[in-house]
Amino acid sequence: MIIVNVDVPMLGKNMDFQIDENATIAEIREALLDTISQSEQVRVIGRRDEVLIWERGSARLLDINQTGYEAGLVSGSVLLLA
């Protein structure tokens, strides 16, 4: 498990999340969307599979088929959910 910071511009928020680096980026995306929906009491409108995750430091779009480990995520990574 690692701690990442997630920037959610559509909510104007930055949040810290504990994620499993062995999960795929697609699984991490689902977990992030579920947690954000519950904690912020908002509903995700549109298709969840169209939400992209970027690694902010490298401005790199993360491949949903890779694990967090394969994508190079480490504690302190900053992600952008868009």
C-alpha positions as a Markdown table, in Angstrom:
| # | Residue | x | y | z |
|---|---|---|---|---|
| 1 | Met | 0.0 | 0.0 | 0.0 |
| 2 | Ile | 1.2 | 3.5 | -0.8 |
| 3 | Ile | -0.1 | 7.0 | -0.2 |
| 4 | Val | -0.7 | 9.2 | -3.3 |
| 5 | Asn | -2.1 | 12.7 | -3.6 |
| 6 | Val | -4.9 | 13.0 | -6.1 |
| 7 | Asp | -5.9 | 16.4 | -7.7 |
| 8 | Val | -9.5 | 16.5 | -8.6 |
| 9 | Pro | -10.0 | 19.7 | -10.6 |
| 10 | Met | -13.7 | 19.2 | -11.2 |
| 11 | Leu | -14.2 | 19.5 | -7.4 |
| 12 | Gly | -11.4 | 22.0 | -6.8 |
| 13 | Lys | -9.9 | 19.5 | -4.3 |
| 14 | Asn | -6.6 | 17.7 | -3.5 |
| 15 | Met | -6.9 | 14.5 | -1.5 |
| 16 | Asp | -4.6 | 11.9 | -0.2 |
| 17 | Phe | -5.5 | 8.2 | -0.8 |
| 18 | Gln | -4.0 | 4.9 | 0.2 |
| 19 | Ile | -3.9 | 2.6 | -2.8 |
| 20 | Asp | -2.7 | -0.9 | -3.5 |
| 21 | Glu | 0.2 | -0.5 | -6.0 |
| 22 | Asn | -0.5 | -4.1 | -7.2 |
| 23 | Ala | -4.0 | -3.1 | -8.4 |
| 24 | Thr | -4.4 | -2.1 | -12.0 |
| 25 | Ile | -4.8 | 1.6 | -12.8 |
| 26 | Ala | -8.4 | 0.7 | -13.9 |
| 27 | Glu | -9.1 | -0.8 | -10.5 |
| 28 | Ile | -7.4 | 2.2 | -8.8 |
| 29 | Arg | -9.6 | 4.6 | -10.9 |
| 30 | Glu | -12.8 | 2.8 | -9.7 |
| 31 | Ala | -11.7 | 2.9 | -6.1 |
| 32 | Leu | -10.8 | 6.6 | -6.3 |
| 33 | Leu | -14.2 | 7.4 | -8.0 |
| 34 | Asp | -16.1 | 5.4 | -5.4 |
| 35 | Thr | -14.3 | 7.0 | -2.5 |
| 36 | Ile | -14.7 | 10.5 | -3.9 |
| 37 | Ser | -18.4 | 10.0 | -4.6 |
| 38 | Gln | -19.0 | 8.9 | -1.1 |
| 39 | Ser | -16.8 | 11.4 | 0.8 |
| 40 | Glu | -17.9 | 14.4 | -1.3 |
| 41 | Gln | -21.5 | 13.2 | -1.7 |
| 42 | Val | -21.3 | 13.7 | -5.5 |
| 43 | Arg | -22.3 | 11.4 | -8.3 |
| 44 | Val | -20.0 | 10.7 | -11.2 |
| 45 | Ile | -21.9 | 11.7 | -14.4 |
| 46 | Gly | -20.9 | 10.1 | -17.6 |
| 47 | Arg | -18.9 | 7.0 | -18.2 |
| 48 | Arg | -16.4 | 6.1 | -15.5 |
| 49 | Asp | -14.2 | 4.4 | -18.1 |
| 50 | Glu | -13.6 | 7.8 | -19.8 |
| 51 | Val | -12.0 | 9.2 | -16.6 |
| 52 | Leu | -8.3 | 9.5 | -17.1 |
| 53 | Ile | -5.5 | 9.4 | -14.6 |
| 54 | Trp | -2.3 | 11.4 | -15.2 |
| 55 | Glu | 0.9 | 11.3 | -13.2 |
| 56 | Arg | 1.5 | 15.0 | -12.6 |
| 57 | Gly | 5.3 | 15.0 | -12.3 |
| 58 | Ser | 5.8 | 13.6 | -15.7 |
| 59 | Ala | 2.5 | 14.7 | -17.3 |
| 60 | Arg | 2.1 | 11.1 | -18.4 |
| 61 | Leu | -1.2 | 9.4 | -19.0 |
| 62 | Leu | -1.3 | 6.2 | -17.0 |
| 63 | Asp | -2.1 | 2.9 | -18.8 |
| 64 | Ile | -5.2 | 1.4 | -17.3 |
| 65 | Asn | -3.9 | -2.1 | -17.9 |
| 66 | Gln | -0.7 | -1.6 | -15.9 |
| 67 | Thr | -0.5 | -2.0 | -12.1 |
| 68 | Gly | 0.4 | 1.0 | -10.0 |
| 69 | Tyr | 3.8 | -0.6 | -9.5 |
| 70 | Glu | 4.4 | -1.0 | -13.2 |
| 71 | Ala | 3.3 | 2.6 | -13.8 |
| 72 | Gly | 6.0 | 3.7 | -11.4 |
| 73 | Leu | 3.7 | 5.0 | -8.6 |
| 74 | Val | 5.3 | 5.4 | -5.2 |
| 75 | Ser | 4.3 | 7.0 | -2.0 |
| 76 | Gly | 4.1 | 10.7 | -2.6 |
| 77 | Ser | 3.1 | 10.4 | -6.3 |
| 78 | Val | 0.7 | 13.1 | -7.4 |
| 79 | Leu | -2.1 | 12.1 | -9.7 |
| 80 | Leu | -4.5 | 14.1 | -11.7 |
| 81 | Leu | -8.0 | 12.7 | -12.2 |
| 82 | Ala | -9.7 | 14.2 | -15.3 |
